[in-house]
Amino acid sequence: MQILKARKSANDYLVSPLRFVRFLVTTSCRAVVLPRFGGPEVLEVRPNVEVPDLKPNEVLVRTRAVSINPLDTRMRSGYGRSIFEPLLPLILGRDISGEVAAVGASVRSLTVGQEVFGALHPTAVRGTYADYAVLSEDELTPKPVSVTHADASAIPFAALTAWRALKCAARMSEGQRLLVLGGGGAVGFAAVQFSVASGCHVSATCGSKSIDRVLAAGAVQAVDYSSKDIELAIKGKFDAVLDTIGAPETERLGLNFLKRGGHYMTLHGETAALADHYGLALGLPIATTVLLKKRMQTWYSYGIDYSYIYMRADAEGLEEIRRLSETGKLKIPVDKTFHMTQVREAHEAKDKRLIPGKVVLEFD
């Protein structure tokens, strides 16, 4: 990591009504780089990767921990290559927890030295697997003091995905019923906790090892997804179904469990896959047509709203995530941590399903 002495021009001072704060400017740092698509072996830890200049609304974060999301391993393997291949080499990573190192001229809610956590948009080219990461102001929020950097880094991307499904797509409110297919995963578990905190009645399918945890989070029912009697075990109809698995069978189950006028939401949209297969020019219009067709079919056949769910930055969602994390009502358990230089081992463990839960990379 290369640090330059603090510059003395007026542009290098953060102005506040009471004081001037001068900060050090980093020009390069260590980062995990993806030079080509492939297995964990393609990942490279490079010592001198350039840190871009901040735009007015951006924040430079000194990284303490990042979590490995399924999107990271899929992107490494080539998912989304129609979008990302022309932009190689990439830096993977979406979640982050760390400290504010510098802020852009228009940033008002965060200050240098403050501990923060947050997540980048799924299409970001420069990710968080680096000593210093750049995020916009609305992608970050203060980290609760009671939560470690490792634990905080596991939360934002999954929780914001769940928030978008429940609050933006389904608009869940107190007293409504939610079914989470895959409640043991990070997004599903976040959805369970969000919904319980909102006064909803939540049922979930999950692996046998996750049943106690899902019930402890407040779900009224947790059913082993390997059971052959899921349709008999889960009672009643639901206002919304969040399908984190996205298989044809879970889609069929979800649609059958919904009330007329309900919401079926899947995390496994076909946009990137179709764009990879047909190229951007054809793939994006085809994906739009496929989604429109599914929405029309489910509405006319079942009276149900069908939607793909993608994570997006949401200031209101991040504030709620911070509040619930601070009070202990939102947690994403971390199963194992690795040093950032062990990123290949960490990705290999996730690829081979050696670690079922969250894996975190810690930085010096």
Helices and strands as residue ranges (DSSP letters): E 2-4, G 10-12, E 13-15, E 20-22, E 25-34, G 40-42, E 44-50, E 58-68, H 70-77, H 81-84, G 85-87, E 90-91, E 95-103, E 115-119, E 132-136, G 137-139, E 140-142, H 149-153, H 156-163, I 164-169, E 177-181, H 186-197, E 201-206, G 208-210, H 211-216, E 221-224, H 230-233, E 238-243, H 248-257, E 258-266, H 271-278, H 280-302, E 305-308, H 315-326, E 334-339, G 340-342, H 343-351, E 358-362
